[in-house]
């Protein structure tokens, strides 16, 4: 039976998450680090898929809220991940994306496992009725103004920002492996005061969500 692969960006997230998970929940799972940021996440995900040949991948970790209804300390399943930061920078801190410039990020060779060229958005399997989008960025919002600009550009369905989701989704799509993403909301995007962050509560919520699998 193909392995199931749980990817976590950092050792801090993995350590805290594993403390919260019943070992029975992870029976049959491989747990690996995908790294911090889009470059590490894409390369490490590709490595683990090639080495472990999983039948399914789940990405879990923390993220910043971009929506008032996405509360700090909660967890969200993601139905689509969107790339922000590859293209041409705008003055407001957002980006004119590769797709908006008329470019695909991946032009797939004939016979590829993936079914179509990959642009700036990748849809994911998610629980029924979920329409929650994740904005994957190369640099987290450094201020409320940047977070608000991203929120205004991408719309109300974008509930959080992270730095790995789209990269992991890209690697999985090219390899033909299904991916699900669950993110714990540790802070409000743009709030750089770590005294306001709730990493432990966010990972508690992720652990509860993973238990439903």
ChimeraX attribute file (.defattr): number of C-alpha atoms within 10 A of each C-alpha:
attribute: neighborCount
match mode: 1-to-1
recipient: residues
	/A:1	6
	/A:2	11
	/A:3	14
	/A:4	19
	/A:5	24
	/A:6	23
	/A:7	24
	/A:8	24
	/A:9	23
	/A:10	16
	/A:11	14
	/A:12	10
	/A:13	17
	/A:14	20
	/A:15	11
	/A:16	15
	/A:17	20
	/A:18	14
	/A:19	12
	/A:20	16
	/A:21	17
	/A:22	12
	/A:23	10
	/A:24	9
	/A:25	13
	/A:26	17
	/A:27	9
	/A:28	12
	/A:29	18
	/A:30	15
	/A:31	16
	/A:32	18
	/A:33	19
	/A:34	27
	/A:35	20
	/A:36	17
	/A:37	20
	/A:38	21
	/A:39	15
	/A:40	18
	/A:41	26
	/A:42	22
	/A:43	15
	/A:44	21
	/A:45	25
	/A:46	19
	/A:47	14
	/A:48	17
	/A:49	19
	/A:50	11
	/A:51	9
	/A:52	13
	/A:53	15
	/A:54	19
	/A:55	15
	/A:56	18
	/A:57	24
	/A:58	19
	/A:59	22
	/A:60	27
	/A:61	27
	/A:62	29
	/A:63	30
	/A:64	28
	/A:65	28
	/A:66	29
	/A:67	19
	/A:68	10
	/A:69	9
	/A:70	20
	/A:71	19
	/A:72	21
	/A:73	21
	/A:74	20
	/A:75	26
	/A:76	24
	/A:77	22
	/A:78	24
	/A:79	23
	/A:80	24
	/A:81	28
	/A:82	21
	/A:83	27
	/A:84	24
	/A:85	18
	/A:86	15
	/A:87	17
	/A:88	13
	/A:89	13
	/A:90	11
	/A:91	8
	/A:92	12
	/A:93	16
	/A:94	23
	/A:95	19
	/A:96	14
	/A:97	21
	/A:98	18
	/A:99	16
	/A:100	13
	/A:101	10
	/A:102	9
	/A:103	14
	/A:104	15
	/A:105	16
	/A:106	13
	/A:107	11
	/A:108	15
	/A:109	10
	/A:110	8
	/A:111	7
	/A:112	12
	/A:113	13
	/A:114	17
	/A:115	12
	/A:116	13
	/A:117	13
	/A:118	18
	/A:119	19
	/A:120	19
	/A:121	19
	/A:122	18
	/A:123	16
	/A:124	18
	/A:125	14
	/A:126	17
	/A:127	11
	/A:128	7
	/A:129	7
	/A:130	13
	/A:131	14
	/A:132	18
	/A:133	25
	/A:134	32
	/A:135	26
	/A:136	24
	/A:137	24
	/A:138	15
	/A:139	13
	/A:140	19
	/A:141	24
	/A:142	13
	/A:143	13
	/A:144	15
	/A:145	14
	/A:146	18
	/A:147	26
	/A:148	19
	/A:149	14
	/A:150	23
	/A:151	21
	/A:152	13
	/A:153	12
	/A:154	17
	/A:155	12
	/A:156	14
	/A:157	15
	/A:158	25
	/A:159	25
	/A:160	28
	/A:161	32
	/A:162	27
	/A:163	27
	/A:164	30
	/A:165	33
	/A:166	27
	/A:167	27
	/A:168	28
	/A:169	29
	/A:170	25
	/A:171	20
	/A:172	20
	/A:173	20
	/A:174	18
	/A:175	16
	/A:176	16
	/A:177	17
	/A:178	15
	/A:179	23
	/A:180	22
	/A:181	25
	/A:182	24
	/A:183	27
	/A:184	31
	/A:185	33
	/A:186	25
	/A:187	26
	/A:188	25
	/A:189	26
	/A:190	18
	/A:191	18
	/A:192	15
	/A:193	9
	/A:194	10
	/A:195	8
	/A:196	12
	/A:197	18
	/A:198	18
	/A:199	21
	/A:200	18
	/A:201	17
	/A:202	25
	/A:203	29
	/A:204	19
	/A:205	22
	/A:206	26
	/A:207	24
	/A:208	14
	/A:209	18
	/A:210	15
	/A:211	13
	/A:212	7
	/A:213	7
